[in-house]
């Protein structure tokens, strides 16, 4: 249920996002989402800039779930989502960057890949679609992902994730250039219980094994295009491993480095291969990087010093 709230700004020059976060006692991400979705009006005018600076005495009106913008917001965040294959056991999807795979505690009301695929299947006539998440892509990561549609398919694919039958290939644009043409990162990963941030484990840290294979595809001055293969699929694994070996992914504000050429982590899940749980035939899918990734790559190539 929507909660409409009205109040008067008390501080000059306070960012709108900070004001909404305090008013709702919520996360920065949730406050930003409300603003971007048109849920805040200042002196009667909708403002969608989270960094807008308030003046003392301005009247604010907030609707945390503005119904008139829900449809437009869904179209925006799911643009580029495409169902590549579907049958009674599995469903393969092209995920756009910016879309969560599944809801988190922070964004429990957000549109996700899971909820959008469910909505589309319902629209096609399925009364009670069943979807199991067997792998995840980070919010900023674009590319191909598989979902299971039965408990048996879920178990079969999860089993493949533990062996070499499930193959995932990514493309990453990184700051820095490796000395070797290829390499392996096998550093165990630890997740901080306080902030959920992942890092390479220190001695005596509780941790999980993680193995990432990488190969240099192209050098562009002090940047690189890498092909990455996952042997394990830990949370944030590629981003943390590449950052640890001084090849941080550009655009990744959390584990990498910011970039003027792309506004999200430049990581794309390019291909996926697995054995179909029913037919036992090999299934292979590949999707090209989206425009923001290719435009960033072009910019890096054009600005790289000529050898």
Secondary structure as the mmCIF struct_conf table of DSSP 4:
data_model
#
loop_
_struct_conf.conf_type_id
_struct_conf.id
_struct_conf.beg_label_comp_id
_struct_conf.beg_label_asym_id
_struct_conf.beg_label_seq_id
_struct_conf.end_label_comp_id
_struct_conf.end_label_asym_id
_struct_conf.end_label_seq_id
STRN STRN1 UNK A 4 UNK A 8
BEND BEND1 UNK A 11 UNK A 11
TURN_TY1_P TURN_TY1_P1 UNK A 12 UNK A 13
STRN STRN2 UNK A 15 UNK A 15
HELX_RH_AL_P HELX_RH_AL_P1 UNK A 16 UNK A 24
TURN_TY1_P TURN_TY1_P2 UNK A 25 UNK A 25
HELX_RH_AL_P HELX_RH_AL_P2 UNK A 28 UNK A 36
TURN_TY1_P TURN_TY1_P3 UNK A 37 UNK A 38
STRN STRN3 UNK A 40 UNK A 42
TURN_TY1_P TURN_TY1_P4 UNK A 43 UNK A 44
STRN STRN4 UNK A 45 UNK A 46
TURN_TY1_P TURN_TY1_P5 UNK A 50 UNK A 51
HELX_LH_PP_P HELX_LH_PP_P1 UNK A 52 UNK A 52
STRN STRN5 UNK A 53 UNK A 53
HELX_LH_PP_P HELX_LH_PP_P2 UNK A 54 UNK A 54
TURN_TY1_P TURN_TY1_P6 UNK A 56 UNK A 57
STRN STRN6 UNK A 59 UNK A 63
TURN_TY1_P TURN_TY1_P7 UNK A 64 UNK A 65
HELX_RH_3T_P HELX_RH_3T_P1 UNK A 67 UNK A 69
HELX_RH_AL_P HELX_RH_AL_P3 UNK A 70 UNK A 78
TURN_TY1_P TURN_TY1_P8 UNK A 79 UNK A 80
STRN STRN7 UNK A 82 UNK A 86
BEND BEND2 UNK A 88 UNK A 89
STRN STRN8 UNK A 90 UNK A 95
HELX_LH_PP_P HELX_LH_PP_P3 UNK A 96 UNK A 96
TURN_TY1_P TURN_TY1_P9 UNK A 97 UNK A 98
STRN STRN9 UNK A 100 UNK A 100
BEND BEND3 UNK A 101 UNK A 102
BEND BEND4 UNK A 105 UNK A 105
TURN_TY1_P TURN_TY1_P10 UNK A 106 UNK A 109
BEND BEND5 UNK A 110 UNK A 110
STRN STRN10 UNK A 112 UNK A 112
HELX_RH_AL_P HELX_RH_AL_P4 UNK A 113 UNK A 123
TURN_TY1_P TURN_TY1_P11 UNK A 124 UNK A 125
BEND BEND6 UNK A 127 UNK A 128
STRN STRN11 UNK A 132 UNK A 133
TURN_TY1_P TURN_TY1_P12 UNK A 139 UNK A 140
STRN STRN12 UNK A 142 UNK A 148
BEND BEND7 UNK A 149 UNK A 150
HELX_RH_AL_P HELX_RH_AL_P5 UNK A 151 UNK A 161
TURN_TY1_P TURN_TY1_P13 UNK A 162 UNK A 162
BEND BEND8 UNK A 163 UNK A 163
TURN_TY1_P TURN_TY1_P14 UNK A 164 UNK A 165
BEND BEND9 UNK A 166 UNK A 166
STRN STRN13 UNK A 167 UNK A 175
BEND BEND10 UNK A 176 UNK A 176
BEND BEND11 UNK A 179 UNK A 181
STRN STRN14 UNK A 182 UNK A 185
STRN STRN15 UNK A 189 UNK A 191
TURN_TY1_P TURN_TY1_P15 UNK A 193 UNK A 195
STRN STRN16 UNK A 198 UNK A 200
HELX_LH_PP_P HELX_LH_PP_P4 UNK A 201 UNK A 202
TURN_TY1_P TURN_TY1_P16 UNK A 203 UNK A 204
STRN STRN17 UNK A 208 UNK A 208
STRN STRN18 UNK A 212 UNK A 220
TURN_TY1_P TURN_TY1_P17 UNK A 221 UNK A 222
STRN STRN19 UNK A 223 UNK A 230
BEND BEND12 UNK A 231 UNK A 232
TURN_TY1_P TURN_TY1_P18 UNK A 235 UNK A 236
HELX_RH_AL_P HELX_RH_AL_P6 UNK A 237 UNK A 244
TURN_TY1_P TURN_TY1_P19 UNK A 245 UNK A 246
HELX_LH_PP_P HELX_LH_PP_P5 UNK A 248 UNK A 248
STRN STRN20 UNK A 249 UNK A 250
TURN_TY1_P TURN_TY1_P20 UNK A 251 UNK A 251
TURN_TY1_P TURN_TY1_P21 UNK A 253 UNK A 255
BEND BEND13 UNK A 256 UNK A 256
STRN STRN21 UNK A 257 UNK A 257
BEND BEND14 UNK A 260 UNK A 261
BEND BEND15 UNK A 263 UNK A 264
STRN STRN22 UNK A 267 UNK A 275
TURN_TY1_P TURN_TY1_P22 UNK A 277 UNK A 279
STRN STRN23 UNK A 282 UNK A 286
HELX_RH_AL_P HELX_RH_AL_P7 UNK A 291 UNK A 303
BEND BEND16 UNK A 304 UNK A 304
HELX_LH_PP_P HELX_LH_PP_P6 UNK A 305 UNK A 306
#
